[in-house]
Structure formats: structure tokens, C-alpha cells
């Protein structure tokens, strides 16, 4: 299951990615932790410092 970021770079589990935080207009960094058939599961720290996992489409991510 090959996933590519916004720029066409291949994504792998463990890659650091940049994306727009849900419900806000700011960039955050996270780590790709798993792939689903349609999305990438990304783990990042929210504003309180807790780790959160979300699903993002591969084209919504930029590999760092």
C-alpha cells in the first residue's frame, strides 16, 4: 500500500510529517504510525501536551 505526500514523496511508517491541525489553521508536526486503505494514522501532541492520533489523507501531509 504505497502512500505519497502532497509533493509526491513516498511515505513510510515512522516518517515525520507536517499537516494542518484539525479545526485550526496552524501547522503541526507528527509521526506516521500506521496506514489504512485510504488514510495515514498520524500521532502528534495537542496543545495540552497529550499525544493524539488522527487519520489524514496522504495528500494532506508533507514529509519533513
mmCIF file as Biopython writes it, N, C-alpha, C and O atoms, coordinates in Angstrom:
data_model
#
loop_
_atom_site.group_PDB
_atom_site.id
_atom_site.type_symbol
_atom_site.label_atom_id
_atom_site.label_alt_id
_atom_site.label_comp_id
_atom_site.label_asym_id
_atom_site.label_entity_id
_atom_site.label_seq_id
_atom_site.pdbx_PDB_ins_code
_atom_site.Cartn_x
_atom_site.Cartn_y
_atom_site.Cartn_z
_atom_site.occupancy
_atom_site.B_iso_or_equiv
_atom_site.auth_seq_id
_atom_site.auth_asym_id
_atom_site.pdbx_PDB_model_num
ATOM 1   N N  . UNK A ? 1  ? 0.855   -1.166 0.000  1.0 0.0 1  A 1 
ATOM 2   C CA . UNK A ? 1  ? 0.000   0.000  0.000  1.0 0.0 1  A 1 
ATOM 3   C C  . UNK A ? 1  ? 0.906   1.236  0.000  1.0 0.0 1  A 1 
ATOM 4   O O  . UNK A ? 1  ? 1.397   1.649  1.051  1.0 0.0 1  A 1 
ATOM 5   N N  . UNK A ? 2  ? 1.119   1.806  -1.147 1.0 0.0 2  A 1 
ATOM 6   C CA . UNK A ? 2  ? 2.022   2.947  -1.280 1.0 0.0 2  A 1 
ATOM 7   C C  . UNK A ? 2  ? 1.260   4.248  -1.058 1.0 0.0 2  A 1 
ATOM 8   O O  . UNK A ? 2  ? 0.225   4.497  -1.677 1.0 0.0 2  A 1 
ATOM 9   N N  . UNK A ? 3  ? 1.791   5.063  -0.168 1.0 0.0 3  A 1 
ATOM 10  C CA . UNK A ? 3  ? 1.208   6.372  0.111  1.0 0.0 3  A 1 
ATOM 11  C C  . UNK A ? 3  ? 2.213   7.441  -0.282 1.0 0.0 3  A 1 
ATOM 12  O O  . UNK A ? 3  ? 3.416   7.285  -0.071 1.0 0.0 3  A 1 
ATOM 13  N N  . UNK A ? 4  ? 1.710   8.529  -0.855 1.0 0.0 4  A 1 
ATOM 14  C CA . UNK A ? 4  ? 2.572   9.636  -1.259 1.0 0.0 4  A 1 
ATOM 15  C C  . UNK A ? 4  ? 2.039   10.925 -0.652 1.0 0.0 4  A 1 
ATOM 16  O O  . UNK A ? 4  ? 0.828   11.134 -0.570 1.0 0.0 4  A 1 
ATOM 17  N N  . UNK A ? 5  ? 2.965   11.791 -0.223 1.0 0.0 5  A 1 
ATOM 18  C CA . UNK A ? 5  ? 2.566   13.054 0.375  1.0 0.0 5  A 1 
ATOM 19  C C  . UNK A ? 5  ? 2.160   14.062 -0.701 1.0 0.0 5  A 1 
ATOM 20  O O  . UNK A ? 5  ? 2.115   13.730 -1.886 1.0 0.0 5  A 1 
ATOM 21  N N  . UNK A ? 6  ? 1.872   15.270 -0.290 1.0 0.0 6  A 1 
ATOM 22  C CA . UNK A ? 6  ? 1.429   16.334 -1.193 1.0 0.0 6  A 1 
ATOM 23  C C  . UNK A ? 6  ? 2.420   16.573 -2.328 1.0 0.0 6  A 1 
ATOM 24  O O  . UNK A ? 6  ? 2.013   16.872 -3.451 1.0 0.0 6  A 1 
ATOM 25  N N  . UNK A ? 7  ? 3.711   16.445 -2.048 1.0 0.0 7  A 1 
ATOM 26  C CA . UNK A ? 7  ? 4.760   16.678 -3.042 1.0 0.0 7  A 1 
ATOM 27  C C  . UNK A ? 7  ? 5.136   15.434 -3.841 1.0 0.0 7  A 1 
ATOM 28  O O  . UNK A ? 7  ? 6.034   15.495 -4.681 1.0 0.0 7  A 1 
ATOM 29  N N  . UNK A ? 8  ? 4.474   14.318 -3.600 1.0 0.0 8  A 1 
ATOM 30  C CA . UNK A ? 8  ? 4.761   13.098 -4.337 1.0 0.0 8  A 1 
ATOM 31  C C  . UNK A ? 8  ? 5.837   12.228 -3.723 1.0 0.0 8  A 1 
ATOM 32  O O  . UNK A ? 8  ? 6.240   11.236 -4.329 1.0 0.0 8  A 1 
ATOM 33  N N  . UNK A ? 9  ? 6.322   12.575 -2.520 1.0 0.0 9  A 1 
ATOM 34  C CA . UNK A ? 9  ? 7.324   11.758 -1.833 1.0 0.0 9  A 1 
ATOM 35  C C  . UNK A ? 9  ? 6.665   10.557 -1.182 1.0 0.0 9  A 1 
ATOM 36  O O  . UNK A ? 9  ? 5.568   10.669 -0.635 1.0 0.0 9  A 1 
ATOM 37  N N  . UNK A ? 10 ? 7.324   9.410  -1.236 1.0 0.0 10 A 1 
ATOM 38  C CA . UNK A ? 10 ? 6.775   8.197  -0.640 1.0 0.0 10 A 1 
ATOM 39  C C  . UNK A ? 10 ? 6.786   8.313  0.882  1.0 0.0 10 A 1 
ATOM 40  O O  . UNK A ? 10 ? 7.781   8.728  1.476  1.0 0.0 10 A 1 
ATOM 41  N N  . UNK A ? 11 ? 5.666   7.941  1.504  1.0 0.0 11 A 1 
ATOM 42  C CA . UNK A ? 11 ? 5.556   7.962  2.960  1.0 0.0 11 A 1 
ATOM 43  C C  . UNK A ? 11 ? 5.783   6.564  3.517  1.0 0.0 11 A 1 
ATOM 44  O O  . UNK A ? 11 ? 5.347   5.569  2.939  1.0 0.0 11 A 1 
ATOM 45  N N  . UNK A ? 12 ? 6.472   6.510  4.647  1.0 0.0 12 A 1 
ATOM 46  C CA . UNK A ? 12 ? 6.709   5.256  5.359  1.0 0.0 12 A 1 
ATOM 47  C C  . UNK A ? 12 ? 6.329   5.445  6.814  1.0 0.0 12 A 1 
ATOM 48  O O  . UNK A ? 12 ? 6.274   6.571  7.308  1.0 0.0 12 A 1 
ATOM 49  N N  . UNK A ? 13 ? 6.066   4.347  7.496  1.0 0.0 13 A 1 
ATOM 50  C CA . UNK A ? 13 ? 5.780   4.409  8.924  1.0 0.0 13 A 1 
ATOM 51  C C  . UNK A ? 13 ? 7.030   4.923  9.634  1.0 0.0 13 A 1 
ATOM 52  O O  . UNK A ? 13 ? 8.140   4.464  9.364  1.0 0.0 13 A 1 
ATOM 53  N N  . UNK A ? 14 ? 6.842   5.872  10.538 1.0 0.0 14 A 1 
ATOM 54  C CA . UNK A ? 14 ? 7.952   6.473  11.262 1.0 0.0 14 A 1 
ATOM 55  C C  . UNK A ? 14 ? 8.411   7.799  10.686 1.0 0.0 14 A 1 
ATOM 56  O O  . UNK A ? 14 ? 9.220   8.487  11.310 1.0 0.0 14 A 1 
ATOM 57  N N  . UNK A ? 15 ? 7.918   8.181  9.509  1.0 0.0 15 A 1 
ATOM 58  C CA . UNK A ? 15 ? 8.294   9.460  8.908  1.0 0.0 15 A 1 
ATOM 59  C C  . UNK A ? 15 ? 7.674   10.618 9.684  1.0 0.0 15 A 1 
ATOM 60  O O  . UNK A ? 15 ? 6.530   10.540 10.134 1.0 0.0 15 A 1 
ATOM 61  N N  . UNK A ? 16 ? 8.445   11.690 9.833  1.0 0.0 16 A 1 
ATOM 62  C CA . UNK A ? 16 ? 7.933   12.921 10.435 1.0 0.0 16 A 1 
ATOM 63  C C  . UNK A ? 16 ? 7.216   13.695 9.338  1.0 0.0 16 A 1 
ATOM 64  O O  . UNK A ? 16 ? 7.765   13.897 8.254  1.0 0.0 16 A 1 
ATOM 65  N N  . UNK A ? 17 ? 5.991   14.127 9.619  1.0 0.0 17 A 1 
ATOM 66  C CA . UNK A ? 17 ? 5.172   14.824 8.631  1.0 0.0 17 A 1 
ATOM 67  C C  . UNK A ? 17 ? 4.652   16.135 9.206  1.0 0.0 17 A 1 
ATOM 68  O O  . UNK A ? 17 ? 4.554   16.302 10.422 1.0 0.0 17 A 1 
ATOM 69  N N  . UNK A ? 18 ? 4.325   17.046 8.323  1.0 0.0 18 A 1 
ATOM 70  C CA . UNK A ? 18 ? 3.729   18.336 8.685  1.0 0.0 18 A 1 
ATOM 71  C C  . UNK A ? 18 ? 2.308   18.350 8.131  1.0 0.0 18 A 1 
ATOM 72  O O  . UNK A ? 18 ? 2.072   17.917 7.003  1.0 0.0 18 A 1 
ATOM 73  N N  . UNK A ? 19 ? 1.368   18.845 8.923  1.0 0.0 19 A 1 
ATOM 74  C CA . UNK A ? 19 ? -0.027  18.912 8.481  1.0 0.0 19 A 1 
ATOM 75  C C  . UNK A ? 19 ? -0.735  20.023 9.240  1.0 0.0 19 A 1 
ATOM 76  O O  . UNK A ? 19 ? -0.194  20.571 10.201 1.0 0.0 19 A 1 
ATOM 77  N N  . UNK A ? 20 ? -1.938  20.352 8.808  1.0 0.0 20 A 1 
ATOM 78  C CA . UNK A ? 20 ? -2.742  21.375 9.478  1.0 0.0 20 A 1 
ATOM 79  C C  . UNK A ? 20 ? -3.570  20.700 10.560 1.0 0.0 20 A 1 
ATOM 80  O O  . UNK A ? 20 ? -4.302  19.746 10.294 1.0 0.0 20 A 1 
ATOM 81  N N  . UNK A ? 21 ? -3.448  21.200 11.772 1.0 0.0 21 A 1 
ATOM 82  C CA . UNK A ? 21 ? -4.166  20.630 12.915 1.0 0.0 21 A 1 
ATOM 83  C C  . UNK A ? 21 ? -5.675  20.759 12.712 1.0 0.0 21 A 1 
ATOM 84  O O  . UNK A ? 21 ? -6.153  21.805 12.274 1.0 0.0 21 A 1 
ATOM 85  N N  . UNK A ? 22 ? -6.424  19.709 13.027 1.0 0.0 22 A 1 
ATOM 86  C CA . UNK A ? 22 ? -7.878  19.740 12.831 1.0 0.0 22 A 1 
ATOM 87  C C  . UNK A ? 22 ? -8.545  20.902 13.575 1.0 0.0 22 A 1 
ATOM 88  O O  . UNK A ? 22 ? -8.226  21.178 14.731 1.0 0.0 22 A 1 
ATOM 89  N N  . UNK A ? 23 ? -9.462  21.566 12.901 1.0 0.0 23 A 1 
ATOM 90  C CA . UNK A ? 23 ? -10.265 22.671 13.438 1.0 0.0 23 A 1 
ATOM 91  C C  . UNK A ? 23 ? -9.473  23.949 13.692 1.0 0.0 23 A 1 
ATOM 92  O O  . UNK A ? 23 ? -10.008 24.899 14.264 1.0 0.0 23 A 1 
ATOM 93  N N  . UNK A ? 24 ? -8.220  23.988 13.278 1.0 0.0 24 A 1 
ATOM 94  C CA . UNK A ? 24 ? -7.394  25.178 13.447 1.0 0.0 24 A 1 
ATOM 95  C C  . UNK A ? 24 ? -6.643  25.439 12.152 1.0 0.0 24 A 1 
ATOM 96  O O  . UNK A ? 24 ? -6.576  24.563 11.289 1.0 0.0 24 A 1 
ATOM 97  N N  . UNK A ? 25 ? -6.085  26.615 12.006 1.0 0.0 25 A 1 
ATOM 98  C CA . UNK A ? 25 ? -5.311  26.951 10.816 1.0 0.0 25 A 1 
ATOM 99  C C  . UNK A ? 25 ? -3.856  27.133 11.192 1.0 0.0 25 A 1 
ATOM 100 O O  . UNK A ? 25 ? -3.283  28.202 10.984 1.0 0.0 25 A 1 
ATOM 101 N N  . UNK A ? 26 ? -3.259  26.089 11.744 1.0 0.0 26 A 1 
ATOM 102 C CA . UNK A ? 26 ? -1.846  26.135 12.087 1.0 0.0 26 A 1 
ATOM 103 C C  . UNK A ? 26 ? -1.201  24.803 11.756 1.0 0.0 26 A 1 
ATOM 104 O O  . UNK A ? 26 ? -1.848  23.756 11.791 1.0 0.0 26 A 1 
ATOM 105 N N  . UNK A ? 27 ? 0.085   24.858 11.432 1.0 0.0 27 A 1 
ATOM 106 C CA . UNK A ? 27 ? 0.809   23.647 11.094 1.0 0.0 27 A 1 
ATOM 107 C C  . UNK A ? 27 ? 1.369   22.999 12.356 1.0 0.0 27 A 1 
ATOM 108 O O  . UNK A ? 27 ? 1.785   23.689 13.287 1.0 0.0 27 A 1 
ATOM 109 N N  . UNK A ? 28 ? 1.376   21.677 12.378 1.0 0.0 28 A 1 
ATOM 110 C CA . UNK A ? 28 ? 2.000   20.909 13.452 1.0 0.0 28 A 1 
ATOM 111 C C  . UNK A ? 28 ? 2.780   19.765 12.821 1.0 0.0 28 A 1 
ATOM 112 O O  . UNK A ? 28 ? 2.548   19.397 11.669 1.0 0.0 28 A 1 
ATOM 113 N N  . UNK A ? 29 ? 3.705   19.213 13.588 1.0 0.0 29 A 1 
ATOM 114 C CA . UNK A ? 29 ? 4.432   18.043 13.119 1.0 0.0 29 A 1 
ATOM 115 C C  . UNK A ? 29 ? 3.936   16.821 13.871 1.0 0.0 29 A 1 
ATOM 116 O O  . UNK A ? 29 ? 3.503   16.900 15.020 1.0 0.0 29 A 1 
ATOM 117 N N  . UNK A ? 30 ? 4.009   15.710 13.198 1.0 0.0 30 A 1 
ATOM 118 C CA . UNK A ? 30 ? 3.607   14.439 13.782 1.0 0.0 30 A 1 
ATOM 119 C C  . UNK A ? 30 ? 4.396   13.321 13.151 1.0 0.0 30 A 1 
ATOM 120 O O  . UNK A ? 30 ? 5.283   13.553 12.329 1.0 0.0 30 A 1 
ATOM 121 N N  . UNK A ? 31 ? 4.065   12.099 13.542 1.0 0.0 31 A 1 
ATOM 122 C CA . UNK A ? 31 ? 4.746   10.915 13.030 1.0 0.0 31 A 1 
ATOM 123 C C  . UNK A ? 31 ? 3.708   9.979  12.437 1.0 0.0 31 A 1 
ATOM 124 O O  . UNK A ? 31 ? 2.674   9.721  13.053 1.0 0.0 31 A 1 
ATOM 125 N N  . UNK A ? 32 ? 3.981   9.467  11.238 1.0 0.0 32 A 1 
ATOM 126 C CA . UNK A ? 32 ? 3.103   8.473  10.610 1.0 0.0 32 A 1 
ATOM 127 C C  . UNK A ? 32 ? 3.284   7.158  11.358 1.0 0.0 32 A 1 
ATOM 128 O O  . UNK A ? 32 ? 4.389   6.616  11.397 1.0 0.0 32 A 1 
ATOM 129 N N  . UNK A ? 33 ? 2.210   6.638  11.953 1.0 0.0 33 A 1 
ATOM 130 C CA . UNK A ? 33 ? 2.328   5.424  12.760 1.0 0.0 33 A 1 
ATOM 131 C C  . UNK A ? 33 ? 1.667   4.215  12.120 1.0 0.0 33 A 1 
ATOM 132 O O  . UNK A ? 33 ? 1.984   3.082  12.481 1.0 0.0 33 A 1 
ATOM 133 N N  . UNK A ? 34 ? 0.751   4.428  11.173 1.0 0.0 34 A 1 
ATOM 134 C CA . UNK A ? 34 ? 0.086   3.299  10.518 1.0 0.0 34 A 1 
ATOM 135 C C  . UNK A ? 34 ? -0.601  3.777  9.247  1.0 0.0 34 A 1 
ATOM 136 O O  . UNK A ? 34 ? -0.859  4.967  9.063  1.0 0.0 34 A 1 
ATOM 137 N N  . UNK A ? 35 ? -0.887  2.819  8.382  1.0 0.0 35 A 1 
ATOM 138 C CA . UNK A ? 35 ? -1.633  3.100  7.157  1.0 0.0 35 A 1 
ATOM 139 C C  . UNK A ? 35 ? -2.938  2.332  7.182  1.0 0.0 35 A 1 
ATOM 140 O O  . UNK A ? 35 ? -2.984  1.186  7.630  1.0 0.0 35 A 1 
ATOM 141 N N  . UNK A ? 36 ? -4.000  2.961  6.700  1.0 0.0 36 A 1 
ATOM 142 C CA . UNK A ? 36 ? -5.263  2.286  6.447  1.0 0.0 36 A 1 
ATOM 143 C C  . UNK A ? 36 ? -5.420  2.255  4.929  1.0 0.0 36 A 1 
ATOM 144 O O  . UNK A ? 36 ? -4.607  2.856  4.227  1.0 0.0 36 A 1 
ATOM 145 N N  . UNK A ? 37 ? -6.429  1.580  4.405  1.0 0.0 37 A 1 
ATOM 146 C CA . UNK A ? 37 ? -6.584  1.555  2.948  1.0 0.0 37 A 1 
ATOM 147 C C  . UNK A ? 37 ? -6.696  2.942  2.308  1.0 0.0 37 A 1 
ATOM 148 O O  . UNK A ? 37 ? -6.264  3.125  1.170  1.0 0.0 37 A 1 
ATOM 149 N N  . UNK A ? 38 ? -7.267  3.919  3.014  1.0 0.0 38 A 1 
ATOM 150 C CA . UNK A ? 38 ? -7.454  5.251  2.437  1.0 0.0 38 A 1 
ATOM 151 C C  . UNK A ? 38 ? -6.634  6.345  3.106  1.0 0.0 38 A 1 
ATOM 152 O O  . UNK A ? 38 ? -6.393  7.380  2.486  1.0 0.0 38 A 1 
ATOM 153 N N  . UNK A ? 39 ? -6.197  6.155  4.349  1.0 0.0 39 A 1 
ATOM 154 C CA . UNK A ? 39 ? -5.599  7.238  5.124  1.0 0.0 39 A 1 
ATOM 155 C C  . UNK A ? 39 ? -4.288  6.828  5.781  1.0 0.0 39 A 1 
ATOM 156 O O  . UNK A ? 39 ? -3.840  5.685  5.695  1.0 0.0 39 A 1 
ATOM 157 N N  . UNK A ? 40 ? -3.694  7.821  6.444  1.0 0.0 40 A 1 
ATOM 158 C CA . UNK A ? 40 ? -2.492  7.617  7.241  1.0 0.0 40 A 1 
ATOM 159 C C  . UNK A ? 40 ? -2.844  7.997  8.674  1.0 0.0 40 A 1 
ATOM 160 O O  . UNK A ? 40 ? -3.424  9.056  8.914  1.0 0.0 40 A 1 
ATOM 161 N N  . UNK A ? 41 ? -2.494  7.137  9.623  1.0 0.0 41 A 1 
ATOM 162 C CA . UNK A ? 41 ? -2.713  7.461  11.035 1.0 0.0 41 A 1 
ATOM 163 C C  . UNK A ? 41 ? -1.489  8.226  11.514 1.0 0.0 41 A 1 
ATOM 164 O O  . UNK A ? 41 ? -0.361  7.744  11.403 1.0 0.0 41 A 1 
ATOM 165 N N  . UNK A ? 42 ? -1.722  9.442  12.055 1.0 0.0 42 A 1 
ATOM 166 C CA . UNK A ? 42 ? -0.645  10.331 12.473 1.0 0.0 42 A 1 
ATOM 167 C C  . UNK A ? 42 ? -0.763  10.584 13.971 1.0 0.0 42 A 1 
ATOM 168 O O  . UNK A ? 42 ? -1.848  10.850 14.486 1.0 0.0 42 A 1 
ATOM 169 N N  . UNK A ? 43 ? 0.375   10.495 14.663 1.0 0.0 43 A 1 
ATOM 170 C CA . UNK A ? 43 ? 0.428   10.760 16.099 1.0 0.0 43 A 1 
ATOM 171 C C  . UNK A ? 43 ? 1.130   12.099 16.309 1.0 0.0 43 A 1 
ATOM 172 O O  . UNK A ? 43 ? 2.200   12.341 15.750 1.0 0.0 43 A 1 
ATOM 173 N N  . UNK A ? 44 ? 0.515   12.975 17.127 1.0 0.0 44 A 1 
ATOM 174 C CA . UNK A ? 44 ? 1.102   14.290 17.407 1.0 0.0 44 A 1 
ATOM 175 C C  . UNK A ? 44 ? 0.691   14.746 18.797 1.0 0.0 44 A 1 
ATOM 176 O O  . UNK A ? 44 ? -0.179  14.140 19.423 1.0 0.0 44 A 1 
ATOM 177 N N  . UNK A ? 45 ? 1.311   15.807 19.278 1.0 0.0 45 A 1 
ATOM 178 C CA . UNK A ? 45 ? 0.965   16.376 20.581 1.0 0.0 45 A 1 
ATOM 179 C C  . UNK A ? 45 ? -0.016  17.524 20.394 1.0 0.0 45 A 1 
ATOM 180 O O  . UNK A ? 45 ? 0.208   18.414 19.574 1.0 0.0 45 A 1 
ATOM 181 N N  . UNK A ? 46 ? -1.100  17.500 21.155 1.0 0.0 46 A 1 
ATOM 182 C CA . UNK A ? 46 ? -2.058  18.597 21.088 1.0 0.0 46 A 1 
ATOM 183 C C  . UNK A ? 46 ? -1.587  19.749 21.969 1.0 0.0 46 A 1 
ATOM 184 O O  . UNK A ? 46 ? -0.489  19.689 22.522 1.0 0.0 46 A 1 
ATOM 185 N N  . UNK A ? 47 ? -2.391  20.787 22.107 1.0 0.0 47 A 1 
ATOM 186 C CA . UNK A ? 47 ? -1.987  21.985 22.851 1.0 0.0 47 A 1 
ATOM 187 C C  . UNK A ? 47 ? -1.749  21.709 24.334 1.0 0.0 47 A 1 
ATOM 188 O O  . UNK A ? 47 ? -0.967  22.414 24.973 1.0 0.0 47 A 1 
ATOM 189 N N  . UNK A ? 48 ? -2.409  20.698 24.886 1.0 0.0 48 A 1 
ATOM 190 C CA . UNK A ? 48 ? -2.217  20.358 26.293 1.0 0.0 48 A 1 
ATOM 191 C C  . UNK A ? 48 ? -0.993  19.476 26.519 1.0 0.0 48 A 1 
ATOM 192 O O  . UNK A ? 48 ? -0.607  19.224 27.660 1.0 0.0 48 A 1 
ATOM 193 N N  . UNK A ? 49 ? -0.383  19.006 25.429 1.0 0.0 49 A 1 
ATOM 194 C CA . UNK A ? 49 ? 0.800   18.156 25.550 1.0 0.0 49 A 1 
ATOM 195 C C  . UNK A ? 49 ? 0.501   16.675 25.511 1.0 0.0 49 A 1 
ATOM 196 O O  . UNK A ? 49 ? 1.410   15.856 25.649 1.0 0.0 49 A 1 
ATOM 197 N N  . UNK A ? 50 ? -0.763  16.314 25.323 1.0 0.0 50 A 1 
ATOM 198 C CA . UNK A ? 50 ? -1.147  14.901 25.232 1.0 0.0 50 A 1 
ATOM 199 C C  . UNK A ? 50 ? -0.920  14.393 23.819 1.0 0.0 50 A 1 
ATOM 200 O O  . UNK A ? 50 ? -1.080  15.137 22.852 1.0 0.0 50 A 1 
ATOM 201 N N  . UNK A ? 51 ? -0.544  13.114 23.699 1.0 0.0 51 A 1 
ATOM 202 C CA . UNK A ? 51 ? -0.415  12.511 22.377 1.0 0.0 51 A 1 
ATOM 203 C C  . UNK A ? 51 ? -1.794  12.132 21.855 1.0 0.0 51 A 1 
ATOM 204 O O  . UNK A ? 51 ? -2.606  11.544 22.569 1.0 0.0 51 A 1 
ATOM 205 N N  . UNK A ? 52 ? -2.039  12.477 20.603 1.0 0.0 52 A 1 
ATOM 206 C CA . UNK A ? 52 ? -3.322  12.219 19.958 1.0 0.0 52 A 1 
ATOM 207 C C  . UNK A ? 52 ? -3.039  11.578 18.605 1.0 0.0 52 A 1 
ATOM 208 O O  . UNK A ? 52 ? -2.065  11.925 17.937 1.0 0.0 52 A 1 
ATOM 209 N N  . UNK A ? 53 ? -3.894  10.642 18.206 1.0 0.0 53 A 1 
ATOM 210 C CA . UNK A ? 53 ? -3.776  10.042 16.878 1.0 0.0 53 A 1 
ATOM 211 C C  . UNK A ? 53 ? -4.985  10.445 16.048 1.0 0.0 53 A 1 
ATOM 212 O O  . UNK A ? 53 ? -6.120  10.419 16.524 1.0 0.0 53 A 1 
ATOM 213 N N  . UNK A ? 54 ? -4.723  10.819 14.794 1.0 0.0 54 A 1 
ATOM 214 C CA . UNK A ? 54 ? -5.796  11.176 13.881 1.0 0.0 54 A 1 
ATOM 215 C C  . UNK A ? 54 ? -5.539  10.524 12.533 1.0 0.0 54 A 1 
ATOM 216 O O  . UNK A ? 54 ? -4.427  10.078 12.249 1.0 0.0 54 A 1 
ATOM 217 N N  . UNK A ? 55 ? -6.566  10.472 11.714 1.0 0.0 55 A 1 
ATOM 218 C CA . UNK A ? 55 ? -6.436  9.975  10.351 1.0 0.0 55 A 1 
ATOM 219 C C  . UNK A ? 55 ? -6.396  11.149 9.392  1.0 0.0 55 A 1 
ATOM 220 O O  . UNK A ? 55 ? -7.211  12.066 9.491  1.0 0.0 55 A 1 
ATOM 221 N N  . UNK A ? 56 ? -5.445  11.122 8.459  1.0 0.0 56 A 1 
ATOM 222 C CA . UNK A ? 56 ? -5.313  12.157 7.437  1.0 0.0 56 A 1 
ATOM 223 C C  . UNK A ? 56 ? -5.124  11.463 6.091  1.0 0.0 56 A 1 
ATOM 224 O O  . UNK A ? 56 ? -4.495  10.408 6.016  1.0 0.0 56 A 1 
ATOM 225 N N  . UNK A ? 57 ? -5.664  12.050 5.040  1.0 0.0 57 A 1 
ATOM 226 C CA . UNK A ? 57 ? -5.366  11.549 3.704  1.0 0.0 57 A 1 
ATOM 227 C C  . UNK A ? 57 ? -3.903  11.837 3.405  1.0 0.0 57 A 1 
ATOM 228 O O  . UNK A ? 57 ? -3.348  12.819 3.898  1.0 0.0 57 A 1 
ATOM 229 N N  . UNK A ? 58 ? -3.282  10.992 2.606  1.0 0.0 58 A 1 
ATOM 230 C CA . UNK A ? 58 ? -1.848  11.159 2.328  1.0 0.0 58 A 1 
ATOM 231 C C  . UNK A ? 58 ? -1.534  12.498 1.662  1.0 0.0 58 A 1 
ATOM 232 O O  . UNK A ? 58 ? -0.472  13.070 1.908  1.0 0.0 58 A 1 
ATOM 233 N N  . UNK A ? 59 ? -2.427  13.000 0.833  1.0 0.0 59 A 1 
ATOM 234 C CA . UNK A ? 59 ? -2.168  14.273 0.144  1.0 0.0 59 A 1 
ATOM 235 C C  . UNK A ? 59 ? -2.290  15.487 1.081  1.0 0.0 59 A 1 
ATOM 236 O O  . UNK A ? 59 ? -1.983  16.608 0.674  1.0 0.0 59 A 1 
ATOM 237 N N  . UNK A ? 60 ? -2.731  15.279 2.319  1.0 0.0 60 A 1 
ATOM 238 C CA . UNK A ? 60 ? -2.814  16.361 3.302  1.0 0.0 60 A 1 
ATOM 239 C C  . UNK A ? 60 ? -1.521  16.489 4.108  1.0 0.0 60 A 1 
ATOM 240 O O  . UNK A ? 60 ? -1.405  17.384 4.945  1.0 0.0 60 A 1 
ATOM 241 N N  . UNK A ? 61 ? -0.549  15.606 3.865  1.0 0.0 61 A 1 
ATOM 242 C CA . UNK A ? 61 ? 0.692   15.566 4.622  1.0 0.0 61 A 1 
ATOM 243 C C  . UNK A ? 61 ? 1.870   16.011 3.776  1.0 0.0 61 A 1 
ATOM 244 O O  . UNK A ? 61 ? 1.865   15.849 2.555  1.0 0.0 61 A 1 
ATOM 245 N N  . UNK A ? 62 ? 2.880   16.572 4.429  1.0 0.0 62 A 1 
ATOM 246 C CA . UNK A ? 62 ? 4.137   16.899 3.776  1.0 0.0 62 A 1 
ATOM 247 C C  . UNK A ? 62 ? 5.239   16.222 4.569  1.0 0.0 62 A 1 
ATOM 248 O O  . UNK A ? 62 ? 5.389   16.464 5.766  1.0 0.0 62 A 1 
ATOM 249 N N  . UNK A ? 63 ? 6.010   15.372 3.903  1.0 0.0 63 A 1 
ATOM 250 C CA . UNK A ? 63 ? 7.108   14.677 4.551  1.0 0.0 63 A 1 
ATOM 251 C C  . UNK A ? 63 ? 8.205   15.664 4.889  1.0 0.0 63 A 1 
ATOM 252 O O  . UNK A ? 63 ? 8.592   16.474 4.046  1.0 0.0 63 A 1 
ATOM 253 N N  . UNK A ? 64 ? 8.710   15.608 6.107  1.0 0.0 64 A 1 
ATOM 254 C CA . UNK A ? 64 ? 9.724   16.554 6.556  1.0 0.0 64 A 1 
ATOM 255 C C  . UNK A ? 64 ? 11.111  16.060 6.287  1.0 0.0 64 A 1 
ATOM 256 O O  . UNK A ? 64 ? 12.083  16.744 6.607  1.0 0.0 64 A 1 
#
